[in-house]
């Protein structure tokens, strides 16, 4: 398969080394740098003395300073107020409506302690800002009564202030903060400002701010801005050489909407000419043009773009081309070597800006989420500082080919560089506008070395991302800027050589940051993955593809499998199971279960071996996912990882199982949209609980199931413990579901099939048996006007259109606040046109095919209806290269109400509904009324809004400020409620215990009220996952005269202590006993739900309840089941017929997981503030 595009520089030894070592351990990456970074005793002492003098001089004058440094020092990210200020600054200026603006201000200011910062700063601006925030917070916090009780000038002023005044004051304060970081709104303003404020000998590099382009029109806009800026800067250049003139900084991701490794060929074809034109324009004026550094995953592609541009004859003789290099990347020294080689080959000098790096927390999170073998960046700041020092020496030694530009605010780093070199020529220092001015001015006075200011230019809406990165980097506890301003920190602590400090560390790797594969240690390993920018990983996939197995399975080859992406492509074959074959497999599974010789340790060991084997055959699974299921590379990789995660998670649960017995043979019915992950997940859960399994995969992906069964057998699966039935769903259901040898059913699929399963099982003589059903969802995402539009659009595209919309968690309905809807819709339309629809066997493909022709016909029928009833906003422009697959272009519709969607639409169609800012309660009601309850997305910067929506909307999984797909086993246990499923959640703590019969517990067993508190689950950096147990609502329990009263009392304990309301149908003689127990429970537990007693003649009401309790062997069992079958509609009921046990309470709760992207405002404040180097 063509996972690896042709690489023109594949034979370059430096690139090859970068590919091979980008994730190496910190210690290995640092080893070759130790000598380079070693200053030697004499130079070290010289650096220490000069650094001390610099710090003392800066501190001596800091009371005269205001602006950025004073603000960052006063509002450190270690304080609640610092984080609130960052959040407010990030969002407020882009909010267009007063309702959301006021809500955001109230959310961020009301509960924070601004008074603690009053008058502490030397800077008038900081104190003025503090007073504005303090006054606003007080006004928001006080009601009329409290205001009347206030005395003094300020309180009287508070009483007179109204919300509009507050709003203007806070907006002005945020605007002032923004202005501290930018030179001007336009390049002309910035140039005038620089002329007024520049110190003698100080130069500028202008950065045109903005988010990366999401669509072609945005890329065109940014390109135009760069052209205008180059003209404006160039026309003022009188120096004659780039290193003596102002320059410009450019982001490649702003020039192309798909600047990413998977789109390599397109980027090289389209971006290189654009960049070359800009470079030629800069050369015409002889000014510098520097490419800003971006995320590690884009480095290799950036280097290919750089190489292509430098080869152009039009740039020969121009020394103004520049590249930023990030010292926190382990590849930084190799990148410098490579740039030197390119400069030598091109016969010109390259400007190299050496920076520490701006996306460290993002890189940590990305590596953890992807399950990489290591981190592309160092985990200690000390290691980054040491690498910077080593890279500085490399650059100084190669000044014939590079012009070093040392971007730093660190006094030790400046002193170390000056100590390395006595010439004081051929390089410069750089700082950010608004920061480090006194330090750099002192260096210029002492050494004569040029200093350049990195000067951002842009309107407030373009400033936000840059602003938050600066607040995060320099407001953190570990920031040198922050620490230098803190006179409580000794000077000696600020001027230590990182080489010596690292030698004092017991472990070079930061112990506060787990390795990506050890993220969930010690409980289990994280599944292993790779990044599509990893050339070595892609090459391994290609190599493995040459030895792929055949997918021809023994038997009468009645069925030939063709790829949904190309129905001409044969994938393999299989034979249908006959009725006799299905019955034989069921008998074998039952005999295997009866042997009772597969004990818990052996089951756990098997699951761990299976996880390892799945990962070892990763390439095979990705190939089969692509060919049989139409999954793209990333979807196929996620499939394998989820399957391995299920194995390890359930293996870890085996040792914690409560006392009990397995059910017997469990029928596992899995879908085609997750043909490996859910197939493996269901089976491994049932096996972990001690059951035998009869697996029925979807017929569309039978080859995946058969291949998985073979793998299980090679991993030591006991004979016949798992049987796989390959047959059409209706045939298998007719034979297997009524058979009483099936003792539990796990099902993922459609509501229609789930309802059929329930009715069929209910008619069995041993009914009811456990049925765990996960069905679809009418999943909504609500975005208010505080959401960052670009971030929202990214998440809409991933959630609604990737995987061809064929995830049960995929976005179906997008609620947009009317104030920002038009802009968001235009961005979505542009981003849709950037999607590549095509073969899943091509790395560049974003959207693959639908699973089959009936699926496509259903979508066409839905669109034909909506074309009459709704408004078609857009159809993605991309078209596949042939018409032999089941492709369907993503679509965006606008509708008025969710009632227009009576059932789930399973494909790449997103429906937009507009709402007014004051209509959120109506939105909540509309979503809940639909009856589905699987996933919900929320995009807002107002925490109170997120909390309200997450609590009010009845779903199983809530995602805040991120996409709403890709739940991780054990981290985001997955499953819904209502029409979306029965629970418990797959990959959660209740799933495996539910697959056992629990031993009766002695005495009264109840849920502890304290256990209702949210539990924080293991998470990657930059994310918070809260697991909540919630009452199911109203529970009905039916008892006849011959049933044990002890069962009724135990049910009362479990139902009421979990917060439910209990409706009881009991014999008349039990009334006093029941009321006495209710009184005792209220005395012991306090507030409880009500107990409602009914007469037995009200049995007909059984169908109204979603949770029913009927004791084993009760005379009411069959009558109740009959009425359920007659009347049952809507969500499937949960029928509890267990003997009470220690786990009995689990039957009466729903689970909810709330996942929050804590990096949504621009980064992870906690991670950036980590101590320990």
N, C-alpha and C positions, 0 to 999 in steps of 0.2 A: 504494500500500500504506500502511496506517496506522502507519508507523513513528513518526510524531510525534504524541503525544497532545495534545489541546487544551490550550493554555496560556492561562489567564485573564489573565496579565500580559505577553503577548507584545508589547504596544505600549509597555511601560515602557522608556524610553530607557536607563536605568541597567542594567536586566537585559540589554537588547540589547547594550550595550557589554561587559558581563561575558561574554556568550556569544561575542562576536566576538574578544575579546582575551585569553582565558584561557590561551592557549598562546603568546603573543607573546614575542619575544626579550627577554632580560634588559635589554638596552640600551634598547629601546623602552618597556618597562614602567617603567624607572627615570627616563626623561627627564622626565615631568611631575612627578616627586617631588623633583627636585633643589632647587627653590626652597623647597618646603615643609620639607625636611629641613635647610636651611641655617640654622644658629643665628645667624649673624653673628659678627663678630670678638669683640665684647664678651661676648656670652652664651656663646660657645665657650670663652673664657678662664675665665669664671666656672664653667662646667661642668667644665673640666679641673681647676681647683684643688679644687673640691669632690669630684670623683671621686678625685683623688689622696688627699685626706684620708680618704675612706671606705675605700679600699683599705688604706692604712697602718694605720688603726684596726682594721680587721678582721684584718689580718695580725698586729697586735700582740697580739691576744687569741686567735689561732687555736690556740695550744698548750693553751688551756683547753677547746677544743672537742673533742667526740668525734662519735659518730653518723655521719650520712650523709656529710657533706662530707669528714671524715677518711678514711672508708672509700673513697670515690670517688677521692680523691687518691692513696691508697696503691695501689689496684688499678685503675689506668687501663686502658682497653680497648686501649691500645697494648702491654700486656703479656699474655703467655700466661696468667698467673695471673688477670688481670682477666677475661679471656674465660671461663676455667674457672669462676671464682666466679659469673659471671653465669649460665652454663649450669646450674650446680648449684643456684643459688637459684631458677631458673625452674622446675625439674622436681622436685627431691627431695621437697618437702613433699606433693606430690600422689600419690606412688608408694605403693601400699598393701601391697606384698609385700616381704619382706626380701631375696629373691633379686635382684630388680631394683634394689632400693635399694643393696645392696652392690655390684652391678655398676656402677651409676651413680657411686657414690663412688669406686670404684677407677678408673673411666674418667677422671674429672675430676681426681683428686688425684695419681695415682701418678707421672706423668711431668712434673710442674710444679715449679718452683723456689721453693717457699714460703720457704725459708731466706733468700732474698735480701731478704725484706720484714720479717724478724724485728727488732723493736725500732726500726724506722725512724720509726714514727708517734708523735706526742705523745699520741694517744688510747689509753687503757687498753683500750677495747673492741676497737679495731683490732688491737692487739698480742695480745690474748687470742684473737681470731679467727685471727690468723696462726699462733699456737702450735698451736691446735687443728688447723688445716689441715696444718701442718708435721708434727705428730706422726702424724696420720692417713696422710699420704703416706709417711712413713718406715715405719710398720707395714705398709702395703700393699706397699712395695717390698722389704722385707727378708724373706728366708726364715729357716728355723731356724738354719742355719749362720751367717749374717750376724748374727743376733740374739745368738748366743753370743759373738761376737767384740766386741760393743759394750761400752763401759765408761762409767761415770758414772751419775748419778741418772736423767737423762732416758732414756738407752738402756735402763736396767733397767726403767723404767716402761713403755717401749715394749714390752719383751719380755713384760710381764705383761698388757698390754691385749689384749683379744679383739675380734672383729668386732662383737658386740653393743654393747660400750662405745663403740667408734668410731662406730657407726651413731647411737647416741643423742647423742653429742657433736656430730656434724656436723648432725644434724637440729635440735638446739638452737641451733647457730650460725646456721643458715639461718633459723630462726624468729626469732632475735634481729635478724638483718638485716631481715627482713620487718617487724618491729615498729617499726623506725626510720622506716618510711615511712607507717605508718597511725596514726590517732588511737585506734582501738579496733576490736574485732571487731563491735560493734553500735553503733547510733547513741547509745544510752544511755551506753555506756562512753565513746564519743568526747566526748559533751557533758560528762561528769564530768571527763575528762582535760583538756578545754579550760578548764574552770573553775579547775583546779588550776595550769595552766601558762601561761595567757594573760598577756601583759604588759598594763599599763594602756593602754586605747585600741585594743587588738588585737581584730579580729573574725575570724569563721571562715565559710568556705563548705564545706559537707560534700559529699563525693562518694561515693555508694554504688557500690563497685567491682563489676566483673563484666565478662565477655565480652559482646559483642553477642548478642542473642537469636537462636537458631537455629530456634526453634519457638514456637508460640503459648503453650505452658505456661511456657516460660522468660520470655517477654514479660510474662505475667501475674504471675509471681513478682517480676520487677523492678519492675513497677508497684506491687505491694503493698508492696515495700520502700520505694519512694519515698513512698508515702502515709504509712507509719509514720514515716518520717524527718521529713516535713513537720510532722506532728502533734507529734513530740517537740521539734523545733526551735522551732516556732511557740509552743508552750505556755510556752517560756522567754523569749519576746520581750517585753521591757518598754520598748523604746526608742521604738516608735511609728512608725518609718520604715525602709524596706528598706535604705537605705545606712548605717544605724546599728545594724543587727541582723544576726545570723547568717543565712546563707542556704543554699541547696542547689544542687548542680549535677546536671544530668540529661543522659544520652546518649539521643538519639532512637533509635539503633540497638538500645538495650536495650528500648525500648517496642514495637518492631515487628520481627518476624523477617525481613521482606523490605524493610528500609529502603534501597532502591536505586532508581536512576533508571528502570530498566525496569518497575518496579512502581508507577510514579507515581500512577496513578489509585486503585489499591488503598490505597496509603499515605495519600493525602489523605482517603480515605473512612473509613479505620479508625483512623489515628493521631491525626488532629487532635482528635477528641472526647476521646481519652484524655489528650492533652497539655492540652487545655482544662480538663478536670476537675482535673488537678494544679495548674494555674495558679490556678483559682478557689479551690482549697484553700489555696494559698500566699497568695493575696490576703486570704483570711479572717484570716490571722495577720499580714498585712502584712510578710511576709519576702520576700527575693529568691529568684527561681528562674532560674538561668542554664543555657542550652543549651550543652553542651560542643561544641567544634568537632570535626569528623570529617574523613574523606578528601575530597580535592578533588572527586571524582566525585559526592559527596553534597551539595555546597554548594547547587546550584540547587534541589534538592528540599527542602533545609533551609529555604531562603528562602521557598519556596511554603508550607511548613508554618507558618513564622513569620508570613507575611502573613495566612494564614487565621485564625490564633489572634488576632492583634492586631486584626482586624476585629470581633471579638466584643464586643458591648456589655457583657458581664459583667466585662470587664477594664478598662473605662474608669475613669480616675482612679487606677489602681494603677501606681506607678513601680518595681515590683519585677521586671518581666520583663527577663531578661538574655540576651545572646548573646555567645559567644566568637568573636573574629575572629583569624585566623592571619596574621601579618605576612609569613610566607614565601610566601604565595600572592600571585601577581601581581594578583589581583582584590581584594586587601584594601582598597585605598583606595576602590574603587567599592562594595564591600560597606558600608563605613562611610557613604558618601553615601546609599546605599539605605536603611540603617537610620535615618538622620536623617530621610529623607523619610517613612518609615513612622511614625516617632514624631510628626512634624509632622502627618501626616494623621490619626493616632489621637488626637491631643491629649494625649499622655502622654510621659513620659520613659523611655528604655530604658537599662538598664545594659549597657555594652559592655566586656567583658574583652578586652584586647588581649594576645595571646600571640605568641611567636615561631612555635610550631607543633611538633607532636609526631610527625608521620609523614613527615618529609622523605625519609628513605631509601626508604620505601614508595612515595612519589610518584615518585621518580626511577626506581625499578624498574618501576613500572606503566607509565610513559610509554615506557620503552625496550621493554618486552615488547609493548605495543600499537602500537608504531611511530607514535607521535603526531608531529605537526608540530613540537612543542616541549614544554617542561616547564611545568606549571601553577605550579611553585614556582621561586624563584630558585636558581641553582646555586652561589652564593657566600654564605657566612654574612654577609659584609659587606653584601651587597645586602639581605638580610633585615633587618639592623640599621638600614640607611638607611630602608627601607620602614617599619619600626617607628617610627622617629623622625618620618617624615612623617605617618604615621597618628596618632601622638600629638598632633601639632599640629592635625590635623583635629578630633580629639575635643575637645581643649581649646577650640577655637574654637566648638564646637557644644554647650556645656554646658547650654544651654537645653533641648536635646532628648535629650541623652545624659548618662549618668553614667559617666565614664571610669574603668576599673579596669586599671591598668598592671601586668601580671604579668611580673616580671623579677627576676633575681638579679644583673644586670649593673650595676656601679657607674656606668659611663659613662652608660648609658641612664637611670638614676634621676637623675643629675646634669643630663643634658640636658633632661629633662622639667621639673625644677625651674627650670632656667635659662630655659625658654620661658615660664614663668608665675610671677608674683610673688604671686598672690592666695593660693595654698596652700589653696584651698577648692574643693569641688565635684568632687573626684576622690579616688582612693585608689591605693595600691600593693598588689600581691599577691605572695605567695611560696608555695612548696610547703612543707608540713609537713616539718620535719626539715632544711630547707635555708634558707640566707640569713637566719637569724634575727638575727645580729649586725648585718648590713648594714641590715636594715629597722628594727631597734630604734634604731640610730643616726639614721636618717632621721626616724623619729618624734620622737626627742628634738630634732633640729635644726630640723625644719620644722613639726611638728604635724600633718602629713598622716597620715590614717588608713592603717593597714596591715591587710590581711586575709590569713589563712592558708587555703590550699586544702588541706583535710584529708580524705584518703581514709579510708573506713570499710569494713571487710569482713574475712571470714575469710581464711586463707592461700590457699585455692583460688581466691578471687576477686582476690587481690592480684597474682598472678603476672604478668599482662600489664602492669599498671601499673608493677610493680617493674622489669621489664626495660626498659621505655621510659625510666624515670628513670635507670637505670644507663647506658643507651646515650647519652642526651642529655648527661648531666652527667659521665660517665666518659670521654668522648672527649677527645682532645688539644686540640680546638678549643673545648672548653667553657670559658666564663668562670669557672664555679665551680671547675673543676679548675685552671685557670691561676692564679686568685687565690690558691689554697692553695699554689702552688708558688713559694717565695721565690727560686728561681733565675731567674724571669721578672721583668724590671724592671717597676716600677710604670708607667713611661711607656708600655710596650707594651700595657698594659691599658686605658688611658684615652684612646684616640685616636678622633677623630670618624670614623665610617665614611664620611662624605662625602669627607673628605680622603684617607682610605686608598684608596677606590675610584678616585680620580683618579690614583693611582700605578699602578694595574693596567693592563697593556697591553691586556687584553681583559676586559670586564665578565663575560663568560661564563667559568665555571671551566674551564680547559683540561684538567683531570683528569676531566671528565665529558663524554663525547661526546654530541652531539645524538642524539636517538632514531633518526633516519633514518641517522645516520653511525656507528651502533654497530659495524659491521663494516668500517669504512673502514680502509685504502684499498682493500681487496680488492673490496668491493661495498657497495651500499646495503642498508639494512634495508627491508623492505616497509612500505608505509604503511597505517595503520589509523586508527581513531577510537574514541572512547569513547561508549557509548550514552547517557551523560549530556550529550553535546555536542549541544545543540539545533540548532546551525547545520549540523552534519554530518547529522543526521537530516532536516533540512529539505532539504538537497541530495539526499538519497536520494529523498525524496518528489517533488521537482521532476523528477529523472531518471526516476522511475517513470511520469511522464506521457508520456515519449517513448520508451518501451521498444519494441524491435523486435518484429516478429511472428516466431513460430517455426514457420512453414510452409515446408517444404523441397520443392524441385521434384521432380517424378517422380510416379509413381503413388502417391497418398496412401493406402497400404494400412493404415497404422497411425496411429491417433489417440491422443495422449498425454493422460491425465487425471492430476490431482494426487493423490498418495497421501493428502493431508490432506482432500481432498474430491473423490470420484470423479465428482462432477457438474461439476467445473470443468475445462474443456478448456484444455490448455496449448499444444498444437501438433500437428503431424503430420510423418511422414517415410515414406519408402519403403524396404522391405527390398532389400538387394542380392541378385541372383540368383547362381547358381554362375558363370555367364559373366561377370557384372559383377565378382565377386571376383577371378577370374582375370585379367581385364583390368586391374584396379587393381594387382595384384601385378606384372604385366608393366610397367606404367607406372613403378612405383617402382623396378623393376630397371633400366629404361632411364635414369631420372633419376640413379641411383647411378653408372651406367657413365660419365656425362659427366665426373665427376671435376673439375668446375670451380668447386666451392663451397669456397673455401679457408678456413682457420681464422679469419682476421680477419673475414671476411664472416659466418661462422657466429656468432661472438661478438657482432658488431654486431646481427645479427638477434635473438638471444636478449634482448639489452638492450632493443631496440625492443618486443619482445613483452611483456616485463615492464612497461614503461611503459604499453602499450596495455591490458593486463589491469587495471592500477590505474585507468586513465582510465575504463574501463567497469565500475568496481566495482559501481555500483548495478544494472546489468543482470545481472551475474553473481549478485548476492545475490538478486535477484528470481527468476531461473531456478532457482537452488539451492532456493529455498523452494517454488516451484511444481512442479518436476519431481522433485526429490529429497527434499522434505519437510524441508529444513534450516532451522533458526532463523536469525535475523539474525546472531548471533554466529558460528554455524557457517559460514554463507555467507561472512561476512567472512574468517574464518580460511582458508577454501578458496581465496579469491582471493589472499590474502597468501602462502599456501604455494606456489601456482602461480608467483607472481612471484619468490619466493625461489629456487625451483628454476631459473628462467631465469637469474637473476643469478649464482647459485652455479656452475652449469655453464658459464656464459660465462667466469667467472674461471678455471675449470679448463682451458679450451681451451689457453691459453698455456703450461700446465705439462704437457701430455700427453707421455708418453715416445714415442720413435720407434716407429712401427708403422703398421698399415693398418687401416681399418675392416673390419668383417665383410661388409657388404653390406646386404641388406634385413633389418631387424629387425621382428619381429612383436611389437607392444605390446598386451597384453591388460589392460585396466584395469577396476576394479570400479565398482559404483554408489554405494558409500558415500563415495568421494572422487572424484566424477565429473569434476571439473576439475583438482584438485591432482595426483592420480596420473596422470591422462590426460596432462596437460602435462608432469609430471615424467619419465615414461617417454620421451615423444617427445623432449623437449629433451636428455635424456642421450644418447639414440641419435644425435641430430643433432650434438651437441657432439663426439661421437667420429668424426663424418664419415659415418655411415650414412644410408641411406634408411629410411623407416618405413612399415609397414602397420599402422595403428592399428585395434584392435577394441575399442570401448568396450562396457560392459555395456548390454544392450538396454533396461534400465529407464531409462537416462539418455542416450539417443541424441541428444536435442536439444542437450544440453550439448556433446557431442563435435562435432556438426556446426557449432554456433555458434563453438566454439573453432577449428576448422579455417578457417572464414571469417576469423577474426581473424588467424590466422597468415598467411594469404594477403595480407591488407592490410598486413602488416608486412614484406613482401618475401620470403616463402618461395619458393624456386625452384619452378617448375612441376613437379608430380608428385612432389616430394621426400617429401611426406607424403600418403598415401592413407588414407581412413577407410572401413572396412567396417562397414555397418550390417546385422546379421543375427543370428538366434538363435545362441547360443554353440555348440551342437552342430553346426549347419550350417556355420558358419565354420570350426570346428576340423576337420571332416571334409575340407573343401576345402583349407585353407591349411597346416595343421601338417605333413602328409606331404610337402609340396612342397619340393624341394631348393633352390628359389630363396630360401626363408626360411633365413637363416644364423645367426640368434640369436632367442631368445624372452625377452621380459620379461613376467612374469605376476604379478598380484596378485589373489588370490581364495581359493577353498576348497581344502582338502587333496585332496579327491576329484578336482577338475579338474587340480590340479598333478600328481597321480599319473598321470592319463590322458595329460597332455602328455608326461611323462617316457617313458612306455611307447611312445607313438606316435613320438616323436623317436628313441627308441632303435632302432626298427625300420627307420629310414631307411638307405639305403645309405651315406650320408655321416656316419652317427652316430659319436660324439655331437657335437651342436652346443651352444653355450652356452645354458643355461636358467637364468635368474635368477627364482626363485619366492619371493614373499612371501605366506605363508598366515596362518592365524589363530593365536590363542593362548588358552590357558586361564590367563589372567593373574591372578596372585595379589598381594595386598597383605598384608604382615605388620605387625601393630601390637602392640608390647609395652605394658606398663603405665606406661612413662615418657612415652608419647606424650600430647600435649595433646588431649583428647577433642574439643573444638570444632574444632580445626584438622583433626583426622583426619576428622571427620564432613563438613566442607566438601569435603575431597578425595575421600571416598567418593561423595558425591553427584555431584560433577563427573565422576569417573572411571567410575562405574557407571551413571548414569542420564541424564546429559546426552547429547545426540545420539541419544537413544532407545537408548543402549547399542550403537549400530551402528558402533563403531570397532573395528578389529582390536586396538587397544591397550587397549580398555576393561576395567575391573575385572570379573572374574567370580567370584573366590573371595577372601573376606576372612578372614584368620586373626587372631583376637582372643585375646589372653592372657586366660585365664579370670578373673583377678582383677579386671579392669575391663570385661569383656565386657557385663555386664548394663546398665551405665550407658551405654556406647557404643551399644548396640543401641537403647535407649530414645531417645537423641538422634537416631540415624539415622531411626527411625520418625517422630519429630516433624518432622525436616527433610524427609522424603519427603512429608509432608502439606502442606508449603508449596510444593511444586513445582506449576507450572501446566502441565497437559497440554492441548494445543490447536493451533490453526492456527499454522504457522510464519511466517505473514505478519503476526502480531501481535507487537509488541515484547515484551510481557509473557510470552510463551510460553517455558517452560524445556524442555519435552519435546515434540517433534513426533511425527509418525506413523512407523510402520515403512514399509519401502519398498513392500511389496505384501502381498496376502492369503496367499500361501504362507509368507512369513516369519512372519506372525502365527499361522498354523496350526501351524508348527513350535514356536513358543513355547508355545502352548496345550497341545500334546502333551507338551512337557517338563514343564509345570506339573502336568498330570494325573498324570504318573508320580511327580513329587516329592510331590504331595499324599498319595500312598500310602507313599512311602519316607522322607520328610523332614518337617520342621516348617515350616509357613508362619508367618513372623514378622509380616509386614505387607504390605498392598497400599496404595499411595498413594491418598488419597481423591479427588484431583482427577479430574474427568471432562471430556471435550471437550464443546463446546456442541452437537454433532450426532454422528450415528452413521454418517456417510457417508465416513469416513476409516479408515485402517488403524491405529487407535490401540491402544495396549497400556499399561496402567497399570504403573508400576514395582513390582517385587516384591522382597521380602527373605525368603530361606529359610535355615534352619539345617540343615546336613548333617553327617555324621560324617567323611567322607573324600572326597578328590578322585576316588576310583574311582567314585563315584556320578555323575560327569560324564564319560562316555566320549568326548564330543566337545564342541566349542565351542558355547556357547549365545549366539546373536548377537542380543541384545536387552537391555532394561533389567531384568535379573535379577541380583541379587548373592547369592551363597551364602556363609554364615558358617560357619566351623569354629573351635571353641574349642581352645585348647592350653594346657598348663601351662608355667610359666616354664622348667622344665628340659627341655622337649620340643622345643626349637628344632632340634636335629639331625634329629629325626623329621619335622619340618615340611619341612626342606630335602630330605630323601629323598623325601617325598611329592610335592613339586612337581617335582623332577627326574624321578621315575618316570613322571609324566604324559607326558613326552616333548616337550611344547611348550616353547618358549624365546623368547618375544617380549618381554614387559615384566614388570617386577617393581616393586612399591611397597614401601617400608620406612618405617615411622613409629617412631622411637625417638630418645631423647636420648643413648643410649649409643653412642659412636662405634665402639667395638670390635664391638658387635653389628651395626651397619650394615656395617662392613667385612667381617665374617665372612659375612653373608648375601649381600652383593654379590659376593663372590668364590666362594662355594660353590654358588650357584644358577645354572644354565646358561641364561642369557637374554641377549638382545642389548641391551636398554635397562633400566637400573635407575634408579628415582626415589626419592630419600630426602627424606622430610618435605615432600612436595608431591604434587599429583595426578600421575597416570601417563598422561595423554593430552596431545596437542598438541605433539608433537616438532617442533622448529624445524630447518629445513634448514641444514646446516652447523654447527649448534650442538648438536643431538642427532641425528646421523645415525641413521636408523631401519631396523630389520630384525632378524630373529631367527635362530634356529638350530634344529636338530632338526626337529620337526613344524611349526615356525613359519617355515621358510624356508631357502634355500640360501646367502644372502648373495651378493654384498656389500651393504652398507647403502645404501639410497637417501639422497641428500643427504650422502654421505660421500666421502672422498678416493679410495676404490677403485672406485666405481661406474662412472664414465666410462671409466677405463683398462680395465676388464673388458670393455668393448664394442669393443675393438680387438684385432687380432692383433699381437703385439709382435715386433719384429725380434730375431733371435737375438743374444744378447750374446756378445762375445768373451771367452774365458776363463771362470773360475769366478765365477758370480754368486750371492751369498748375502745373506741378510738380516743386518743388523748387530745383535748382541745388545743394544747400547745403545739401539736403537730400540724395544725392548720397554717402555721406561719410559712411564707414562701421559703423554699430551699434553693440556695444558689448552687447550680450544677457546674461541673468542670467546664471551663470555656477557654477559647483562645484569647489572646490579647485583644483589646479593643471591643470586647463583647461581653454582655451580661445575660445569663440565662437563669430565669427564675421558674421553679417548678411549684405549682400550686395544686392543692387538693381542695375541691369544692363540692358542696352537697349537690345531689342530683335534683332536689326539689321536693316533690311529693312522692312518697313511697306508699304503696298499698300492700297490705299483708292480709291474707285470707286463711282463716283457721276454722276447721270443723270440730265437732265435739270429741272425736277420737284422737285429735292431734295433741302432742305434748305441750302443756302450757309453758314449760321451760323454754321451748323454741320461741314462743311468742315473746317472753320476757327478754331473751337474748337479742331478739330482733329489735325490740324497743331500745335496748342499750346501744346497739350498733347504729341504728337509724337516727336516733335523736342526738347522740353524741357527735355525729358527723354533720349536724346542722340541718337535717331534713325535717319535713313535716310528715307525720305518719298517720295514714288512714287505716283503721283496723276493722276487719270483719271478724267477729269472735262470737263464740257461744255465749248466751246470756249469763251463765254461771261464772264466767271469767272476769266479769266487769270489775268487781272489787279488787281483785288481784292486780289487774292492769292499772287501775287508778292509783293503787298504793305504790306500784313501781314508778309510775310517772311522778308522783309526789317525791319519792326518794331521789330520783334523778335530778329533779329541779333543785332539791336541797343541796345535792352534791355538786352539780355542774352549773347551776345558775340558769341563765337564759337558755331556753330550749325552744325547738319548734313545737307546734301544737300536735296533740294526739286527738284524732277525730274518730269516734266510734260509729260504726255503721251496722245496720241490721243485715243478716245474711241474704235477705231477698234482694239487696242492692248489688248482687254479684254481676248483674248486667253492666255495671259501670267499669268492669275490669279493663275494657279497651281504652279507657280514658287515661290510663296511667302508663308512664314509660319505665317504671320499676315496680315489679310485683314480686311478693314473697309468698311461696306456697311450700309448706314443709314436705319432705319426702314421704310418699305414701299417703298423702292426704286424700280424703274423699272428694275434696274440692278441685283436685288437680285436673281431671278430665273435663268437668263442666267449665272450669275457667279457660282451659285451652280452647274448647269449642267456641266459647263466646269471643275469644281473641280472634279466632280465624274468621268468625262471622263479621266482626266489626272493625278489625284492626286496619288502620290507615296511618299515614304519616310515618314518623320515625319508628324504627323497630324497638319494641320494649325489651328491657333486660329482665329476665325471669330468674329469680333466685330460689333455688331449691336445696341449698347446701345445709349441712349440719353446722350450727354455729361453731366458730373456732377463733383462734387468735387473729386470723386474717379476714374474718367475716365482714368487718367494716368496709373492706375494699369494694364490696359489691354495691355500696351505696354512695359512691363518690365519683365525680368526674375529675379528670386531670386537665390542667391548662399549663402551657409553657409560654412565657413572655420573653422574647429574645430582643435585646436592645443593642443596636450598634452604638457603642459609646464613643466611637471615633467620628461620628457623623458631622460634628462641628469642625472637623479638620484634623483630629488626632486624638491620641489617648493620653490625657493629662497624667493619669496614674503611672503609666509606663514611662513617660518622659521624665517623671519626677523620681524614678527609682534611684536610691542611693547604692553605694557599693561599687562605684567605678563604672 
